[in-house]
Amino acid sequence: GMRRLAKEVQECTFSIEGKGAFKEEFVTSGGIPLNEIDMRTMQSKIVPGLFFAGEICDYDGITGGFNLQGAWTTGFLAGRGMSE
């Protein structure tokens, strides 16, 4: 269950080999459907106790700070939601 998922996430390792050409570093759309997230707390409606923030959520923002604002806002909401 959740403990196994948490362990898998904590033990993931990634190799960073540098930066690609301009705009190759941007992530495409997709992610956790917003209708599966309580937007007041960013908690999963499917798995209680699981919170999301940032671009793992299925929303798109243009570059220039919009995705950053989304990450900050959802991170704040998730942090507040976890403390409740």
Secondary structure, DSSP 8 states (H G I E B T S, - for coil): -HHHHHHHHHH---------STTTT---S--B-GGGEETTTTEESSSTT-B--GGGBS----TTTHHHHHHHHHHHHHHHHHH-
